[in-house]
Amino acid sequence: MIQNDFTNYPKKYSLGRSNWRSFDAGIEYEWLITNGLGGYAALSCIGANTRLFSGLLNISLNPPADRYTLLANITERVVCADETVADFSTCRTIFETIEGQKYLNHFDFDAYPEFTYQYSDFTMKKSIGMVYGKNTSVVCYTVRNGLKPRKLVLTPDFTYKVLGSSVNRDQLAFSKVLDGQSLTLTPDANKDIHIHFSASEGQYVDRSTYPVSMAVPTHEYKSGLLYNLDVRNGFNDSDCFYTPYDIEIDIAPGETKCFYVVCSTSPEEVNGFDVLEDMLSRKKSLSDNLPVKDGLLERLVYSGDNFIVERKSTGFKSVLAGFPWFLDWGRDTMIAFTGLTLSTHRFDDARSILISFAKYIKDGLLPNVFPDTSEDQPYYNTMDASMWYFYAVYKYLQYDKSPEATAFINQEIYPVLEQIIDNYKKGTH
């Protein structure tokens, strides 16, 4: 029998120009990073928003529920002294398709996504990260300029919408405060949410002051955005982004410059490049915890980490049933339990998940589905989730042989198992 040796399995994904010969080809590849709260960032590998659920900052206000999109994207264009413009953005609207992927040389994904663009003798590397445990995204840039002075212009695409919904211009009303390099936006629809955006470099330019030009939009909104993957499924509504400012960064001839932007629900003072290093360190620590060194397993354990999240209502961990749509489901959690937490030796997380669901036992049943909002009660519409719970406990004791594991089950979990059996014997609903 031939056995596959995955020891040399590539530890990062790399794509090139052959993967996006057209806009439609490029949007077939997508990436996702998460923050451990149910929030995430996800776009296509050419940088386009392809779904209603796409975005650079999708947050969870009550982890892992109550999710909103606050920063849809951030786009770039290079302006030369002769006013020649190279637009790196990629999107499709009801009016046109902007194909900035023609400047994209490489896409790489290790612990985070990284895009490398080339225009003439100007190179830009763009990396996207999230702070673990916080609703904070960063976008980091390293640019190397050639012989001509150039200006890099960043345009943040803000929004405020329930995750997976669309909005029109009338629904995107904000109050805004610009203080130096920091911008605070507060949506009129929810005064309790604040979008804190800051840039380590550059000058803010009010887009409403631009003169009429074919090269630069004059309005503060991007309207008519279409999401191709949703259009395939019959969704034909368009979306809208709020774009009040550009950030202009001057790049001198021969200059190499590094800078970053931060978008968060709180006024975070973080260095974007430190966030990327933290993501690499987390990926390494997850790999180091594996009992077997295997390239494919290292890739899987890092991907699987996205699904283990905090549940605020219990103060313990849970497992999301899938991105971008689902929250934590009882049956799905227990089926995935062994692969996500035990074979990866994440025993602390395993115990936390078992406690989290034990707190929701009702009449001997585990909740099958948690709702998208914190106000609604979970649905107890499954019979086998409780049986899967028994299986998860059994597998936990097989993997964790420590005395602490047995004590934990006896003290914290065994009474719950008794309660389930008693209710099943009586005939639970």
C-alpha positions as CSV (number, residue, x, y, z in Angstrom):
1,M,0.0,0.0,0.0
2,I,1.3,3.5,-0.9
3,Q,1.4,5.9,2.0
4,N,1.4,9.6,1.5
5,D,4.1,11.5,3.3
6,F,2.8,15.0,4.1
7,T,6.0,16.1,6.0
8,N,6.9,18.4,3.2
9,Y,3.4,19.6,2.6
10,P,3.6,23.4,1.8
11,K,3.0,25.4,4.9
12,K,1.6,28.3,2.9
13,Y,-0.6,28.8,-0.1
14,S,0.8,30.6,-3.1
15,L,-1.1,31.8,-6.1
16,G,0.0,33.7,-9.2
17,R,-1.2,35.5,-12.3
18,S,-2.4,32.2,-13.9
19,N,-5.0,32.0,-11.2
20,W,-6.7,35.3,-12.1
21,R,-6.5,35.6,-15.9
22,S,-9.9,37.4,-15.5
23,F,-11.9,38.9,-12.6
24,D,-14.3,35.9,-12.7
25,A,-11.4,33.4,-12.4
26,G,-9.8,35.3,-9.5
27,I,-12.9,35.5,-7.3
28,E,-13.1,31.7,-7.2
29,Y,-10.3,31.8,-4.5
30,E,-11.1,33.1,-1.1
31,W,-9.3,33.5,2.2
32,L,-10.4,33.9,5.8
33,I,-8.8,34.9,9.2
34,T,-10.6,35.1,12.5
35,N,-10.3,36.7,16.0
36,G,-11.5,33.9,18.3
37,L,-14.8,35.8,19.0
38,G,-16.8,34.9,16.0
39,G,-15.5,37.9,14.1
40,Y,-13.4,37.5,10.9
41,A,-12.0,39.1,7.8
42,A,-12.6,37.4,4.4
43,L,-12.2,38.5,0.8
44,S,-11.2,36.9,-2.5
45,C,-7.6,36.3,-3.3
46,I,-7.7,39.3,-5.8
47,G,-9.1,41.5,-3.0
48,A,-12.7,41.7,-4.2
49,N,-15.8,41.5,-2.0
50,T,-17.5,38.4,-3.4
51,R,-20.3,37.8,-0.9
52,L,-22.6,39.8,1.4
53,F,-20.5,38.3,4.2
54,S,-17.2,39.6,2.8
55,G,-15.3,42.3,4.7
56,L,-12.1,43.3,6.5
57,L,-13.8,43.8,9.8
58,N,-16.8,41.6,10.6
59,I,-17.3,41.9,14.4
60,S,-19.1,40.1,17.1
61,L,-20.6,42.3,19.8
62,N,-21.8,39.4,22.0
63,P,-19.4,36.6,21.1
64,P,-20.0,34.7,19.0
65,A,-23.4,36.3,18.2
66,D,-24.6,39.8,17.2
67,R,-22.3,40.1,14.2
68,Y,-21.9,43.2,12.0
69,T,-19.7,44.4,9.1
70,L,-17.9,47.7,9.8
71,L,-15.1,47.8,7.3
72,A,-15.9,46.3,3.9
73,N,-12.5,46.8,2.2
74,I,-9.7,49.2,1.7
75,T,-8.5,49.9,-1.8
76,E,-5.4,51.5,-3.3
77,R,-4.3,53.5,-6.3
78,V,-1.0,54.9,-7.4
79,V,-0.8,58.4,-8.7
80,C,2.2,59.6,-10.6
81,A,3.4,63.2,-11.1
82,D,1.9,63.3,-14.6
83,E,-1.5,62.2,-13.0
84,T,-1.3,58.7,-14.4
85,V,-3.3,56.5,-12.2
86,A,-3.0,52.7,-11.5
87,D,-6.0,51.5,-9.7
88,F,-5.3,48.3,-7.6
89,S,-8.9,47.8,-6.5
90,T,-11.1,44.9,-7.8
91,C,-14.9,45.0,-7.7
92,R,-17.9,44.6,-9.8
93,T,-20.8,47.1,-9.8
94,I,-24.0,47.5,-11.7
95,F,-22.0,50.0,-13.8
96,E,-18.6,48.4,-14.4
97,T,-15.9,45.9,-13.4
98,I,-12.7,47.3,-12.0
99,E,-9.9,44.8,-12.7
100,G,-7.0,45.8,-10.4
101,Q,-5.9,42.2,-10.4
102,K,-3.9,43.0,-13.5
103,Y,-1.3,44.6,-11.2
104,L,-1.4,41.7,-8.7
105,N,1.7,39.5,-9.1
106,H,1.4,37.1,-6.1
107,F,-1.0,36.1,-3.4
108,D,0.4,34.2,-0.4
109,F,-1.3,32.9,2.7
110,D,0.7,31.6,5.7
111,A,-0.7,32.9,9.0
112,Y,-2.3,35.8,7.1
113,P,-3.0,36.9,3.5
114,E,-0.4,38.9,1.6
115,F,-0.8,40.5,-1.8
116,T,2.1,41.7,-3.9
117,Y,1.3,44.4,-6.6
118,Q,3.6,45.7,-9.3
119,Y,3.1,48.8,-11.4
120,S,6.0,49.9,-13.5
121,D,9.0,50.2,-11.1
122,F,6.6,50.6,-8.0
123,T,6.0,47.5,-5.8
124,M,3.5,47.2,-3.0
125,K,3.1,44.4,-0.5
126,K,-0.2,44.4,1.5
127,S,-0.8,42.2,4.5
128,I,-4.0,41.8,6.5
129,G,-4.3,40.7,10.1
130,M,-6.6,40.5,13.1
131,V,-6.0,40.9,16.8
132,Y,-6.9,37.7,18.6
133,G,-9.6,38.2,21.1
134,K,-10.5,41.7,19.9
135,N,-12.7,43.3,17.2
136,T,-9.6,44.8,15.5
137,S,-8.2,44.4,11.9
138,V,-5.0,45.8,10.5
139,V,-3.7,46.3,7.0
140,C,0.1,46.7,6.7
141,Y,1.9,48.0,3.6
142,T,5.5,47.9,2.5
143,V,6.1,49.9,-0.7
144,R,9.3,50.2,-2.8
145,N,9.4,53.1,-5.3
146,G,11.3,53.4,-8.5
147,L,12.6,56.5,-10.3
148,K,9.6,58.8,-10.2
149,P,7.9,60.5,-7.2
150,R,4.5,58.8,-6.6
151,K,1.5,59.1,-4.3
152,L,-0.2,56.1,-2.8
153,V,-3.9,56.7,-2.1
154,L,-5.8,54.5,0.3
155,T,-9.6,54.5,0.4
156,P,-11.3,52.8,3.3
157,D,-14.8,51.4,2.5
158,F,-16.9,51.8,5.7
159,T,-20.3,50.3,6.4
160,Y,-22.6,49.4,9.2
161,K,-24.8,46.5,8.5
162,V,-26.0,43.2,10.0
163,L,-23.6,40.5,8.8
164,G,-24.9,39.1,5.5
165,S,-27.2,42.0,4.7
166,S,-27.0,44.9,2.2
167,V,-27.6,48.6,2.7
168,N,-28.3,51.6,0.5
169,R,-27.0,55.1,0.7
170,D,-29.9,56.3,2.9
171,Q,-29.0,53.7,5.5
172,L,-25.4,54.7,5.8
173,A,-25.4,57.9,7.9
174,F,-22.5,58.6,10.2
175,S,-21.2,61.3,12.5
176,K,-17.5,61.6,12.1
177,V,-14.6,63.1,14.1
178,L,-11.1,63.4,12.6
179,D,-8.4,64.0,15.1
180,G,-4.9,64.0,13.5
181,Q,-4.3,60.5,12.1
182,S,-7.4,59.0,13.9
183,L,-11.0,58.9,12.5
184,T,-14.0,58.0,14.6
185,L,-17.3,57.1,12.9
186,T,-20.5,56.5,14.7
187,P,-23.5,55.1,12.7
188,D,-26.7,57.0,13.3
189,A,-28.5,53.7,13.4
190,N,-26.6,52.6,16.5
191,K,-24.9,55.2,18.7
192,D,-23.4,52.4,20.8
193,I,-21.0,51.3,18.1
194,H,-17.9,53.4,17.2
195,I,-15.6,52.7,14.3
196,H,-12.0,53.8,15.2
197,F,-9.8,54.0,12.2
198,S,-6.2,55.2,12.3
199,A,-3.3,55.4,9.9
200,S,0.4,55.5,10.8
201,E,1.3,57.5,7.8
202,G,-0.3,59.9,5.3
203,Q,-2.8,62.8,5.1
204,Y,-6.6,62.6,5.2
205,V,-8.3,64.2,2.2
206,D,-12.0,64.8,2.3
207,R,-13.4,63.1,-0.8
208,S,-16.2,65.6,-1.2
209,T,-13.7,68.3,-2.0
210,Y,-12.2,66.6,-5.1
211,P,-12.7,68.5,-8.4
212,V,-14.6,66.8,-11.1
213,S,-12.4,64.2,-12.7
214,M,-12.7,60.9,-14.6
215,A,-9.8,59.5,-12.6
216,V,-11.2,60.1,-9.1
217,P,-14.8,59.7,-7.9
218,T,-16.2,62.9,-6.5
219,H,-18.8,61.3,-4.1
220,E,-18.5,60.0,-0.6
221,Y,-20.2,56.7,-1.4
222,K,-19.5,53.7,-3.5
223,S,-22.9,52.5,-4.8
224,G,-24.1,49.6,-6.8
225,L,-21.7,47.0,-5.5
226,L,-22.5,43.4,-6.7
227,Y,-21.4,40.2,-5.0
228,N,-20.8,37.7,-7.8
229,L,-21.1,34.5,-5.7
230,D,-24.4,35.7,-4.2
231,V,-25.7,36.7,-7.7
232,R,-25.2,33.1,-8.8
233,N,-27.6,32.1,-6.1
234,G,-30.3,34.6,-7.1
235,F,-29.4,37.5,-4.9
236,N,-29.6,40.6,-7.1
237,D,-29.6,43.5,-4.6
238,S,-26.6,45.8,-4.7
239,D,-24.7,47.2,-1.7
240,C,-23.2,50.6,-0.8
241,F,-20.0,51.7,1.1
242,Y,-19.3,55.0,2.9
243,T,-16.0,56.5,1.8
244,P,-15.6,60.0,3.4
245,Y,-11.8,60.2,3.2
246,D,-8.7,59.2,1.2
247,I,-5.4,58.8,2.9
248,E,-2.6,60.1,0.7
249,I,1.0,59.0,1.2
250,D,3.9,60.5,-0.7
251,I,6.6,58.1,-1.8
252,A,9.9,59.7,-2.9
253,P,12.0,58.3,-5.8
254,G,13.9,55.2,-4.6
255,E,12.2,55.2,-1.2
256,T,11.1,52.1,0.7
257,K,8.3,52.9,3.2
258,C,6.4,50.7,5.8
259,F,3.1,51.8,7.3
260,Y,-0.3,50.4,8.4
261,V,-3.9,51.2,9.2
262,V,-6.0,49.9,12.1
263,C,-9.8,49.6,12.3
264,S,-11.4,48.6,15.6
265,T,-14.5,49.0,17.8
266,S,-12.2,50.5,20.4
267,P,-9.4,53.1,20.2
268,E,-6.7,50.4,19.9
269,E,-3.0,51.5,20.0
270,V,-1.5,48.6,18.2
271,N,1.3,48.3,15.7
272,G,0.0,46.5,12.6
273,F,3.3,44.7,11.9
274,D,3.3,43.4,15.5
275,V,-0.1,41.9,14.9
276,L,1.2,40.0,12.0
277,E,4.1,38.7,14.1
278,D,1.6,37.6,16.8
279,M,-0.4,35.7,14.2
280,L,2.7,33.9,13.0
281,S,3.6,33.0,16.6
282,R,0.1,31.7,17.3
283,K,0.3,29.5,14.2
284,K,3.7,28.2,15.4
285,S,2.5,27.5,18.9
286,L,-0.5,25.5,17.6
287,S,1.9,23.5,15.4
288,D,4.4,22.9,18.3
289,N,1.5,21.4,20.4
290,L,0.9,18.7,17.8
291,P,2.1,15.2,18.9
292,V,3.1,14.5,15.3
293,K,5.1,16.8,13.0
294,D,3.3,16.7,9.6
295,G,2.9,19.6,7.1
296,L,-0.7,18.8,6.3
297,L,-1.7,18.5,10.0
298,E,0.0,21.8,10.7
299,R,-2.1,23.4,8.0
300,L,-5.3,21.7,9.3
301,V,-4.7,22.6,12.9
302,Y,-4.3,26.3,12.0
303,S,-7.4,26.3,9.9
304,G,-9.3,24.4,12.6
305,D,-8.3,27.1,15.1
306,N,-10.7,29.5,13.3
307,F,-13.7,27.5,14.6
308,I,-12.9,27.5,18.3
309,V,-14.4,30.7,19.8
310,E,-15.4,32.4,23.0
311,R,-19.0,32.2,24.1
312,K,-19.8,35.2,26.3
313,S,-23.0,33.7,27.8
314,T,-21.1,30.9,29.4
315,G,-17.6,32.4,29.8
316,F,-16.2,29.3,28.1
317,K,-15.3,28.1,24.6
318,S,-17.5,26.8,21.9
319,V,-17.2,25.8,18.2
320,L,-18.7,27.5,15.2
321,A,-20.5,25.2,12.8
322,G,-19.1,27.1,9.8
323,F,-18.1,30.5,8.3
324,P,-19.6,32.8,7.4
325,W,-23.2,31.8,8.1
326,F,-23.4,29.6,11.2
327,L,-22.9,30.0,15.0
328,D,-22.3,27.1,17.4
329,W,-24.5,24.0,16.9
330,G,-24.6,21.2,19.5
331,R,-24.4,18.3,17.1
332,D,-21.7,19.8,14.9
333,T,-19.6,20.8,17.9
334,M,-19.6,17.3,19.4
335,I,-18.8,15.7,16.0
336,A,-15.9,18.0,15.5
337,F,-14.7,17.9,19.1
338,T,-12.2,15.1,18.8
339,G,-10.4,16.4,15.7
340,L,-10.4,20.1,16.8
341,T,-9.3,19.7,20.4
342,L,-8.1,16.2,21.3
343,S,-5.9,15.1,18.4
344,T,-4.4,18.5,18.6
345,H,-3.8,18.2,22.4
346,R,-5.9,21.3,23.2
347,F,-7.2,19.8,26.4
348,D,-7.9,23.1,28.1
349,D,-10.2,24.1,25.2
350,A,-11.8,20.6,25.3
351,R,-12.7,21.0,28.9
352,S,-14.0,24.5,28.3
353,I,-16.3,23.4,25.4
354,L,-17.7,20.5,27.5
355,I,-18.5,23.0,30.4
356,S,-20.0,25.5,28.0
357,F,-22.5,23.1,26.6
358,A,-23.2,21.6,30.0
359,K,-24.5,25.0,31.1
360,Y,-27.2,24.8,28.3
361,I,-28.5,21.3,29.1
362,K,-32.3,21.5,29.3
363,D,-34.5,18.5,30.0
364,G,-31.6,16.3,29.0
365,L,-31.1,18.0,25.6
366,L,-28.1,19.9,24.3
367,P,-29.1,22.9,22.1
368,N,-28.9,22.1,18.4
369,V,-28.6,25.7,17.2
370,F,-27.7,29.0,18.8
371,P,-29.5,32.0,17.3
372,D,-27.7,34.8,15.5
373,T,-28.8,37.3,18.2
374,S,-28.2,37.2,21.9
375,E,-31.9,37.9,22.7
376,D,-33.2,34.7,21.3
377,Q,-33.1,31.4,23.1
378,P,-31.3,28.3,21.6
379,Y,-33.3,25.7,19.8
380,Y,-33.6,22.3,21.5
381,N,-34.6,20.4,18.3
382,T,-32.1,17.5,18.2
383,M,-32.1,14.2,20.0
384,D,-28.6,12.9,19.1
385,A,-26.6,16.0,20.2
386,S,-26.8,14.7,23.8
387,M,-25.6,11.2,22.7
388,W,-22.7,12.9,20.8
389,Y,-21.9,14.6,24.1
390,F,-21.4,11.2,25.7
391,Y,-19.1,10.2,22.9
392,A,-17.1,13.5,23.2
393,V,-16.6,12.8,27.0
394,Y,-15.5,9.3,26.3
395,K,-12.9,10.4,23.7
396,Y,-11.7,13.1,26.0
397,L,-10.8,10.5,28.7
398,Q,-9.1,8.4,26.0
399,Y,-6.8,11.2,25.0
400,D,-6.2,13.0,28.3
401,K,-4.9,10.3,30.7
402,S,-4.0,12.8,33.5
403,P,-5.6,12.5,37.0
404,E,-6.9,16.0,36.5
405,A,-8.9,14.8,33.5
406,T,-10.7,12.1,35.6
407,A,-11.3,14.6,38.4
408,F,-12.7,17.1,36.0
409,I,-15.2,14.6,34.5
410,N,-16.3,13.3,37.9
411,Q,-16.9,16.8,39.4
412,E,-18.1,18.9,36.4
413,I,-19.5,16.6,33.8
414,Y,-20.7,13.3,35.4
415,P,-23.8,14.9,37.0
416,V,-24.7,16.3,33.6
417,L,-24.5,12.8,32.1
418,E,-26.8,11.5,34.8
419,Q,-29.2,14.3,34.2
420,I,-29.3,13.4,30.4
421,I,-29.9,9.7,31.1
422,D,-32.7,10.4,33.7
423,N,-34.5,12.6,31.2
424,Y,-34.1,10.2,28.4
425,K,-35.5,7.4,30.6
426,K,-38.5,9.6,31.5
427,G,-39.1,10.6,27.8
428,T,-37.8,14.1,27.1
429,H,-39.6,16.2,24.5
